[in-house]
Amino acid sequence: MRLRNLLTIALLSFAVACGKSKSSIVDTAAVITNVGPPRGNQLPITNPPMTFNLSSSAFAPNSSMPTKYTCEGANISPPLAWSGAPANAKSFALIVEDPDAPDPAKPTRVVSHWVAYNIPASATSLSENASNKGMPAGSAQGSNEGNKQVYMGPCPPIGRHRYFFKLFALDTVLSGLSNPKKADLEKAIQGHVVGNAELIGTYQKTKK
């Protein structure tokens, strides 16, 4: 009788042990099944927005402009190209200015060299000498420092000056302007700029 009881207890202990072992196996399998990339909604992968960029094939950023684009040469406007403009741009405006006049060591005023606006949103470049040969259809040129509606090349009296080519993407096509000067154009584009790009060239006269 005692032997039978011992056998019964042994069998029950074995059965419990098997049950626990089986549970452990199931739990482990469940854990392994959950390993892997998270499920559910994930954020879509999007490309970063393009940077609005202005460049020239004639000179690198912050480098000297070739003489042909200055008062010591042909005095024609350099080629310009841009990319990455905002999709909602309706037109472009361009201002070229020299903030180092008359002396870079003691500048006292900003000289405007080129003012242009209503460049079509479809345009991505201005060819060399576009100011004289013809701007893209619909474009207009404002007045430079010499009160002429054309590009005026660098002609610094003292030292090396910087020339800022500033391109503005606008959410509108401007109206009501007539030969605007730089200040007039800057006022007209207020509240309409959706992007801007900049290119800097330098120049120091070789002849004195």
C-alpha positions, 0 to 999 in steps of 0.5 A: 500500500505504501509502495503504491502511494509512493508510485502514485506521487512519483507519477503525479510529480512527473506529470506536473514537471512535463506540464511546466516544460511544455508551457515553457516551450510554448512561451518561448515560441511565442517570444520568438514569433514576436521578434522582427520589425514592428507591425502597424502603420509606419511613416512614409519615406520621403525625399528631403526638399531640394535646396534653391540654388543659384550658380554661374558657369562663368565663376564659382561662388565667392570667386573673382568674376571674369573681366568680360562681365565688368566695366573693364571688359564687354560689360555684359551680364554673366550666365546664371542658372538655378534649381530647386525653386519652390513649386508654388513660385509664380515668378522670379525677381533678381537684384545684383548689388555691391554693398562695399561701395565705395571702399570695402574698408569703409563702406557707406552705401549699396550700389545696385547693378541689375534689377529684373522682375517677372522672370517666368516661373518656368525659367531656370536660367539667364543666358550670357548677355541676357540683359542686352540680348533679351530676357525671357518672355514676360520679364522686365528690367528695372533701373540700376544705379545709373538709372538705366534698365540694363545690367551694369558690370562691376567697376570698383574704385578701390579694393576688391568688392563683393557682388551679390546676385539675389534671386527671389521666388515669388508667389505672384506676378508683379504689376504696377511697376515702371522702371523700378529701382532696387528699393522699389522692387524690394518693397513690391516683393514684400510678403510674396517671397517663397524662397531665395537663392544667392550667388556672390562674385568678387572683382578688383580692377586691374587698371588704375 
